[in-house]
Amino acid sequence: MSNNNHSLQRISDLVRLVRKEDSVSLTELRNQLEKTTDEVAAKIGVSERQLKSWELGEEQPSGILHSAWKLRLSDYVDEEISMLISTDNPELVTNFWEILWRLHDLNY
């Protein structure tokens, strides 16, 4: 698989995880992004203990918190997209996100 195809698959997998609505996807997303619980907890504005509780399925974040962590973690995916398409232009990154989001709606 070429490097670009591998990168596209990686980003597609990350988008799939951002779209999911369960605690397992949070853990998997964090692992895929190679981030520590401390880094992700700081990024999404919760304690490391709270994040671990979500990841273990002991608690579920409220709808608002769930949306907030997904939005904040998507910044990490933006970085991956920027590298893949060789741009720092946020509009192009947003357009790429929209395309991937729609492809996933079609079960890409």
C-alpha positions in Angstrom: 0.0 0.0 0.0 1.4 3.4 -0.9 2.2 5.9 1.8 -0.8 8.1 0.7 -3.2 5.2 0.7 -2.0 4.2 4.1 -2.4 7.8 5.4 -5.9 8.0 3.9 -6.9 4.7 5.5 -5.5 5.9 8.8 -7.5 9.1 8.6 -10.6 7.2 7.5 -10.2 5.0 10.6 -9.8 8.1 12.8 -12.9 9.7 11.4 -14.8 6.4 12.0 -13.7 6.5 15.6 -14.7 10.2 16.0 -18.2 9.3 14.7 -18.7 6.4 17.2 -20.6 7.1 20.4 -19.1 4.7 22.9 -16.3 4.6 25.4 -14.4 2.0 23.6 -14.0 4.3 20.6 -12.5 7.0 22.9 -9.8 4.6 24.1 -9.1 3.3 20.5 -9.0 6.9 19.2 -6.5 7.9 21.9 -4.4 4.9 21.2 -4.5 5.5 17.4 -3.4 9.0 18.0 -0.6 7.7 20.3 -1.7 10.1 23.1 -1.5 9.5 26.8 -4.5 9.7 29.0 -3.0 12.8 30.6 -2.6 14.5 27.2 -6.2 13.7 26.1 -7.7 14.6 29.5 -6.0 18.0 29.3 -7.1 18.4 25.6 -10.8 17.7 26.4 -10.8 19.5 29.8 -11.4 16.7 32.2 -9.4 15.0 34.9 -7.3 11.9 34.0 -9.4 9.9 36.5 -12.6 11.0 34.7 -11.2 10.0 31.3 -10.1 6.6 32.6 -13.6 6.1 34.1 -15.1 6.8 30.6 -12.6 4.5 28.9 -13.3 1.7 31.2 -17.1 2.1 30.7 -17.6 2.8 34.4 -19.3 6.1 33.5 -20.6 7.7 30.3 -20.0 11.3 29.5 -23.0 13.5 29.2 -24.1 14.3 25.6 -22.5 17.7 25.8 -19.2 16.3 27.2 -19.2 13.6 24.6 -19.6 16.1 21.8 -16.9 18.3 23.3 -14.3 15.6 23.5 -15.0 14.4 20.0 -14.7 18.0 18.7 -11.4 18.6 20.6 -9.9 15.3 19.6 -10.8 16.0 16.0 -8.1 18.7 16.1 -5.6 15.8 16.2 -7.2 14.4 13.1 -7.0 17.8 11.5 -3.2 17.6 11.9 -3.1 14.2 10.2 -5.3 15.5 7.3 -3.0 18.6 7.0 0.0 16.3 6.6 -1.8 14.0 4.1 -3.0 16.8 1.8 0.1 19.0 2.5 -1.7 22.1 3.6 -2.3 24.3 6.6 -5.4 25.8 5.0 -8.2 25.1 7.5 -10.9 25.5 4.8 -9.3 22.6 2.8 -9.0 20.5 5.9 -12.7 21.1 6.7 -13.7 20.2 3.1 -11.7 17.0 3.4 -13.4 16.2 6.7 -16.8 16.7 5.0 -16.0 14.4 2.2 -14.8 11.6 4.5 -17.9 12.1 6.7 -20.1 11.7 3.7 -18.2 8.7 2.5 -18.7 7.1 5.9 -22.4 7.8 5.6 -22.3 5.7 2.4 -20.5 2.9 4.4 -17.2 3.7 2.7 
